[in-house]
Amino acid sequence: MNPPASAPTASAPTPLRPTHALRTHDVRVAFHGNEVVRGVDLELRAGEWLGLIGPNGSGKSTYLRSLLGLVPRTGTVELGDGRVPDPTDLSFMPQAPELPPGMTVVEYVLLGRTAHLGWLRAESVQDRQIVTSVLRRLGLASFADRQVRSLSGGEAQRVVIARALTQQAPVLLLDEPTSALDVGHSVEVLEMVDELRHQDGLTVVAAMHDLGMAARYADRLLLLERGAPQALGCPEEVLDPALLTRVYGHPIRVVELEGHIVVVPAPRPARPAREPHTTIDLQSRRTEEIS
């Protein structure tokens, strides 16, 4: 195991280069005077997958929302060309997406074009062609006329990803994309995202609670604790047992299994053996008392 990666420190931002997809400098978010994201500096390369990890309440979701302008923030967020992102540049898959009743899959996925249409313009033939292409690509064409509320968890996640891809943004933000899925569907969804990333050159920023999955798919990890960056680097550097034990507040082991990093809670100390359980015959005792 390599030495733990050091926490990134605030400094003057370096000049943007064409290889950059996104950069944030000293991003901070506070609610009612309580700072929940504290000075996140990050430079994302085009085509990179960054995993955001940390305990519940560490600021992962809030940081993602700050990139979209959904929460008030200070600091700067820039694209590789120096522009401030507009709604067409960043697509977002929330942790618990709302699936409206009575809406079909094709209608739901078409909502991904809203950033390009605005509120007054109707979708064009081209917009519908984009939706059809994405549905086919993700193996969802046969689902087009189904109600979104009728889908299984894995199917619904694929449809939500389809909506995000229909936006055709270069940066994809995912908030716990597998939190409601079993292991099989989790791998299916993450494999799909990874394949699309390599095919289309997408840049992915994903908040992930499963550290093993984060190590498997992300190029780099950013570890947050109470909103503050603790480590930034490749999975082998960031997933240091001592560092994770401190941040998560529980002993953690990091092992390698068939070439993959596996993160598990350390076993509890063996408990002392209990004394043999003695059964009390209440009926016999009651009979003795009466006699």
Secondary structure, DSSP 8 states (H G I E B T S, - for coil): -----------------TTEEEEEEEEEEEETTEEEEEEEEEEEETT-EEEEE-STTSSHHHHHHHHTTSS--EEEEEETTS----TTTEEEE-SS----TT-BHHHHHHGGGHHHHTTTS---HHHHHHHHHHHHHTT-GGGTTSBGGGS-HHHHHHHHHHHHHHTT-SEEEEESTTTTS-HHHHHHHHHHHHHHHHHHT-EEEEE-S-HHHHHHH-SEEEEEETTEEEEEE-HHHH--HHHHHHHHTS-EEEEEETTEEEEEE----------------HHHHHHHHH-
